[in-house]
Amino acid sequence: MKKLLILLLLACTQQVLAQTFTDLKMKNGQSAYDNAYTNWMLRYTSISGKGTSPINGFTVNASVAEVDVEKGEMSLYWENAWLGDLIWKIAHYNQSTENTQVFTSGLLGWFQAYYNVISEDRFILAPGISVGDYILGDNTDYTLEPNGYYLHIGPGVKSSYLLSDALWLDGFLNIDFGAAVKHRDDPARYERVVGYPRPIFVNLTVNLVTTSRLFAGVRINQLVDRGDNKRSATRLDFNIGFRSLRYK
């Protein structure tokens, strides 16, 4: 009985030791975490805002990343949400729709870089920076501030937690500050208030990822209107997809 308990203890210890980010391997021996990859996604998006009709629907999109696991290393992520939204718009070109809200990226997309300050067997913490652009507005008769096109920059943080030897969670939080704006030129349709406070965009993402390269996640992007209009806009992206890895 004593020998059996020792053997079970050793087996459990080996299993726990195998559950580290550096040990995350696929069947072909590729590292499932420390790698460069493309995410191919089926996405359901819901966009809503104060005083506007919501928009909901399925589309597809892709993102790219290069992820490093060691302390002192960096991870990079980029996605252009506008591309998937454009695919949805083209697919519904001849269909009538009541949606009025526009809340997406611009052509630059959303880019984040994170620097690992903690890298343990089952937990990684990495502060970083977020840059890119946003398009905010609606198709109502008259659009109030803070409508427009914004460049943004802001702080971010990423954390990863290993759930098992085949499953982990990635979490991202970015606070994006609108740094520049371009309005439409038609004063009859677009409010233009000189000195109106630039908005803040809060972006929270959680992804569940497997060593089989399948993943699922949700992203919540919230507009914070710091001016007197107190408008709101919320974008929810629900994703399922597959990762194609670049490195062996």
ChimeraX attribute file (.defattr): number of C-alpha atoms within 10 A of each C-alpha:
attribute: neighborCount
match mode: 1-to-1
recipient: residues
	/A:1	6
	/A:2	7
	/A:3	8
	/A:4	9
	/A:5	10
	/A:6	11
	/A:7	12
	/A:8	12
	/A:9	12
	/A:10	12
	/A:11	12
	/A:12	12
	/A:13	11
	/A:14	11
	/A:15	13
	/A:16	14
	/A:17	13
	/A:18	15
	/A:19	18
	/A:20	19
	/A:21	26
	/A:22	17
	/A:23	18
	/A:24	22
	/A:25	17
	/A:26	16
	/A:27	9
	/A:28	7
	/A:29	10
	/A:30	17
	/A:31	19
	/A:32	27
	/A:33	23
	/A:34	20
	/A:35	17
	/A:36	21
	/A:37	21
	/A:38	17
	/A:39	20
	/A:40	19
	/A:41	21
	/A:42	19
	/A:43	23
	/A:44	16
	/A:45	20
	/A:46	16
	/A:47	23
	/A:48	21
	/A:49	21
	/A:50	12
	/A:51	14
	/A:52	20
	/A:53	16
	/A:54	18
	/A:55	17
	/A:56	15
	/A:57	14
	/A:58	16
	/A:59	19
	/A:60	19
	/A:61	20
	/A:62	19
	/A:63	16
	/A:64	18
	/A:65	19
	/A:66	18
	/A:67	19
	/A:68	19
	/A:69	21
	/A:70	17
	/A:71	15
	/A:72	13
	/A:73	14
	/A:74	18
	/A:75	20
	/A:76	17
	/A:77	18
	/A:78	20
	/A:79	20
	/A:80	21
	/A:81	22
	/A:82	20
	/A:83	19
	/A:84	20
	/A:85	22
	/A:86	14
	/A:87	15
	/A:88	17
	/A:89	14
	/A:90	10
	/A:91	11
	/A:92	12
	/A:93	10
	/A:94	8
	/A:95	8
	/A:96	7
	/A:97	10
	/A:98	10
	/A:99	16
	/A:100	18
	/A:101	23
	/A:102	23
	/A:103	23
	/A:104	23
	/A:105	22
	/A:106	19
	/A:107	14
	/A:108	16
	/A:109	18
	/A:110	22
	/A:111	18
	/A:112	23
	/A:113	22
	/A:114	25
	/A:115	21
	/A:116	21
	/A:117	15
	/A:118	15
	/A:119	18
	/A:120	16
	/A:121	16
	/A:122	18
	/A:123	16
	/A:124	20
	/A:125	18
	/A:126	22
	/A:127	19
	/A:128	20
	/A:129	18
	/A:130	23
	/A:131	22
	/A:132	23
	/A:133	23
	/A:134	24
	/A:135	19
	/A:136	18
	/A:137	22
	/A:138	21
	/A:139	14
	/A:140	15
	/A:141	9
	/A:142	12
	/A:143	19
	/A:144	17
	/A:145	22
	/A:146	29
	/A:147	23
	/A:148	21
	/A:149	21
	/A:150	23
	/A:151	20
	/A:152	22
	/A:153	23
	/A:154	19
	/A:155	17
	/A:156	22
	/A:157	21
	/A:158	22
	/A:159	19
	/A:160	21
	/A:161	19
	/A:162	20
	/A:163	16
	/A:164	16
	/A:165	19
	/A:166	19
	/A:167	19
	/A:168	21
	/A:169	18
	/A:170	16
	/A:171	18
	/A:172	20
	/A:173	21
	/A:174	23
	/A:175	20
	/A:176	24
	/A:177	20
	/A:178	21
	/A:179	17
	/A:180	13
	/A:181	16
	/A:182	12
	/A:183	16
	/A:184	12
	/A:185	10
	/A:186	10
	/A:187	11
	/A:188	9
	/A:189	14
	/A:190	21
	/A:191	18
	/A:192	19
	/A:193	10
	/A:194	6
	/A:195	7
	/A:196	14
	/A:197	14
	/A:198	20
	/A:199	21
	/A:200	19
	/A:201	22
	/A:202	18
	/A:203	19
	/A:204	18
	/A:205	18
	/A:206	18
	/A:207	19
	/A:208	18
	/A:209	24
	/A:210	22
	/A:211	19
	/A:212	14
	/A:213	18
	/A:214	17
	/A:215	21
	/A:216	18
	/A:217	18
	/A:218	19
	/A:219	19
	/A:220	16
	/A:221	22
	/A:222	21
	/A:223	20
	/A:224	18
	/A:225	19
	/A:226	14
	/A:227	14
	/A:228	10
	/A:229	11
	/A:230	12
	/A:231	18
	/A:232	15
	/A:233	22
	/A:234	19
	/A:235	22
	/A:236	20
	/A:237	20
	/A:238	18
	/A:239	21
	/A:240	19
	/A:241	18
	/A:242	19
	/A:243	22
	/A:244	13
	/A:245	19
	/A:246	11
	/A:247	11
	/A:248	11
